Amino acid sequence: MLTPVYSTAEPEKGMAMISGYPRRHPWAGVVWALVLIGIILGGSQPSQAFTKSRYELGLRYGYGQTCKAFETLHFNTFLPRWGFFLTQANNPILGRLRPSIILEGVLGSITDHNRGWDIGITPLLKLSYPMGRVLAYIEGGAGIIWENIDSPTYAHAFNFSPQIGVGVDINVWGGYALSLAYRFRHTSNAGLYAENPGVNTNFFMIGLAYYY
């Protein structure tokens, strides 16, 4: 008679095992959905809203959830933003790729029992590629943020906020576009104080942008 052998090996870090299969990060599906939207709506001739414009003005709403923190917190965040393109489309060196500088504000609140708020500002470098009615992009930067949150997850009010994300803007009319994006944000005080737990948050964003 065979004796069953049970493995004591721990699942790979960053993965949770369900019925013997790894459960992937929840944001992976969002990223793939954004890629699929770009493929479906993209075309050979990009919209003039994305090729002729010099500036961008927008407002986003972001829903965020902390990951691998002392406790799970949920954010409702509004992000006003303004930026300018560094090149025109069909640049002889970069082609359709258009880099831009974005200045983004942060005004958020906590929806859990640990109520609080955060406010900050973030400069971002954005790399955009127009495809038909869709502007696909990746953006990242590092800002400063003040947080008044009643939670051991946040040891201090003043923190830095390096972040990176991907998204698509869908041209709906004239210079107006619907924004769909994912953002990963890390906040910590960069060792300025003895307590520096660091917090990672996944944000899912929707908003409206105006290119002019």
GIWOHU-V364966 format. One record per residue. N is the residue number from 1. PHI is phi in degrees with one decimal (* if undefined). PSI is psi in whole degrees, -180 to 180 (none if undefined). BURIAL is # if it has 9 or more other C-alpha atoms within 8 Angstrom, else .. Layout:
# GIWOHU-V364966
N,PHI,PSI,BURIAL + N,PHI,PSI,BURIAL
This chain:
# GIWOHU-V364966
1,*,133,. + 2,-82.7,139,. + 3,-96.7,123,. + 4,-64.4,141,. + 5,-112.3,126,. + 6,-106.4,131,. + 7,-79.9,138,. + 8,-102.1,7,. + 9,-68.6,140,. + 10,-81.3,149,. + 11,-60.7,154,. + 12,-58.0,140,. + 13,-57.8,141,. + 14,83.9,-1,. + 15,-126.1,145,# + 16,-114.5,137,# + 17,-96.2,128,# + 18,-129.5,117,. + 19,54.1,36,. + 20,84.5,-2,. + 21,-114.8,141,. + 22,-72.1,139,. + 23,-93.3,123,. + 24,-80.4,165,. + 25,-60.1,141,. + 26,-64.9,-24,. + 27,-80.5,-12,. + 28,-61.8,-40,. + 29,-64.3,-35,. + 30,-66.4,-43,# + 31,-61.8,-45,# + 32,-65.4,-34,. + 33,-64.8,-40,. + 34,-65.2,-39,# + 35,-63.3,-42,. + 36,-64.8,-40,. + 37,-60.7,-43,# + 38,-61.5,-39,# + 39,-68.4,-42,. + 40,-69.2,-45,. + 41,-91.3,-13,# + 42,-68.7,152,# + 43,-146.0,-180,. + 44,-75.0,-37,. + 45,-103.6,112,. + 46,-69.2,153,# + 47,-64.4,143,# + 48,-64.8,-23,. + 49,-60.0,-29,# + 50,-98.7,-14,# + 51,-106.2,-30,# + 52,-98.1,-16,# + 53,-73.9,155,# + 54,-114.6,-21,# + 55,-132.4,161,# + 56,-134.0,134,# + 57,-131.6,133,# + 58,-159.3,169,# + 59,-141.6,130,# + 60,-123.2,151,# + 61,-109.9,133,# + 62,-124.8,132,# + 63,-103.0,123,# + 64,-122.2,151,# + 65,-139.1,130,# + 66,-69.4,154,# + 67,-136.0,142,# + 68,55.4,42,. + 69,-111.7,176,# + 70,-59.8,-35,. + 71,-150.4,157,. + 72,-85.1,126,. + 73,-120.1,152,# + 74,-121.7,134,# + 75,-112.2,142,# + 76,-114.0,114,# + 77,-128.6,136,# + 78,-109.0,137,# + 79,-131.8,91,# + 80,-73.0,145,# + 81,-149.3,150,# + 82,-144.4,143,# + 83,-157.9,173,# + 84,-138.3,144,# + 85,-78.7,145,# + 86,-91.9,-20,. + 87,-139.8,164,. + 88,-89.6,162,# + 89,-67.4,157,# + 90,61.0,36,. + 91,-63.5,139,# + 92,-61.3,-22,. + 93,-98.7,-48,. + 94,-94.9,-11,. + 95,67.2,-131,. + 96,-75.2,-20,# + 97,-62.5,125,# + 98,-123.1,108,# + 99,-78.6,149,# + 100,-148.9,160,# + 101,-108.3,129,# + 102,-119.3,137,# + 103,-112.2,118,# + 104,-121.4,131,# + 105,-91.0,159,# + 106,-132.5,125,# + 107,-141.3,105,# + 108,-131.3,165,# + 109,-138.9,157,# + 110,-97.1,136,# + 111,-100.3,-3,# + 112,-87.2,-174,. + 113,-64.9,-27,. + 114,-85.0,84,# + 115,-77.3,152,# + 116,175.9,-170,# + 117,-149.8,164,# + 118,-142.5,150,# + 119,-144.4,140,# + 120,-169.8,-174,# + 121,-145.5,142,# + 122,-138.9,120,# + 123,-81.7,137,# + 124,-128.5,146,# + 125,-101.8,125,# + 126,-118.4,132,# + 127,-113.1,115,# + 128,-113.8,148,# + 129,-136.6,109,# + 130,-76.3,136,# + 131,-140.5,98,# + 132,61.9,-127,# + 133,-82.7,1,# + 134,-114.4,137,# + 135,-112.6,107,# + 136,-89.3,144,# + 137,-154.9,160,# + 138,-127.2,139,# + 139,-143.1,149,# + 140,-160.8,160,# + 141,179.1,-168,# + 142,-146.1,130,# + 143,-126.5,-168,# + 144,-121.9,147,# + 145,-145.5,138,# + 146,-106.7,129,# + 147,-127.4,127,# + 148,-115.7,83,. + 149,-126.4,126,# + 150,-81.9,77,. + 151,-158.1,141,. + 152,-66.6,-14,. + 153,-62.8,-33,# + 154,-110.3,106,# + 155,-77.4,-30,# + 156,-138.6,160,. + 157,-77.0,-35,# + 158,-96.7,126,# + 159,-143.7,161,# + 160,-97.3,156,# + 161,-138.0,73,# + 162,-66.5,143,# + 163,-158.0,160,# + 164,-151.2,149,# + 165,-160.8,172,# + 166,-132.8,160,# + 167,-176.0,179,# + 168,-137.1,142,# + 169,-109.9,128,# + 170,-108.4,116,# + 171,-67.6,120,# + 172,-107.4,-30,# + 173,-171.9,130,. + 174,54.6,-126,. + 175,-93.7,6,# + 176,-89.6,143,# + 177,-143.6,146,# + 178,-86.7,128,# + 179,-103.4,130,# + 180,-129.5,127,# + 181,-152.6,159,# + 182,-121.1,142,# + 183,-138.3,135,# + 184,-107.1,125,# + 185,-125.7,133,# + 186,-111.8,135,# + 187,-126.2,134,# + 188,-164.1,168,# + 189,-95.2,12,# + 190,57.7,31,. + 191,79.8,13,. + 192,-68.4,-27,. + 193,-125.6,162,. + 194,-62.4,-41,. + 195,-85.8,120,. + 196,-150.4,69,# + 197,-65.6,-34,. + 198,73.6,136,# + 199,-133.4,132,# + 200,-106.4,138,# + 201,-136.3,135,# + 202,-95.8,128,# + 203,-117.3,137,# + 204,-115.8,124,# + 205,-122.5,147,# + 206,-141.1,145,# + 207,-172.1,-169,# + 208,-127.8,135,# + 209,-124.9,149,# + 210,-125.2,122,# + 211,-104.2,129,# + 212,-146.7,none,#
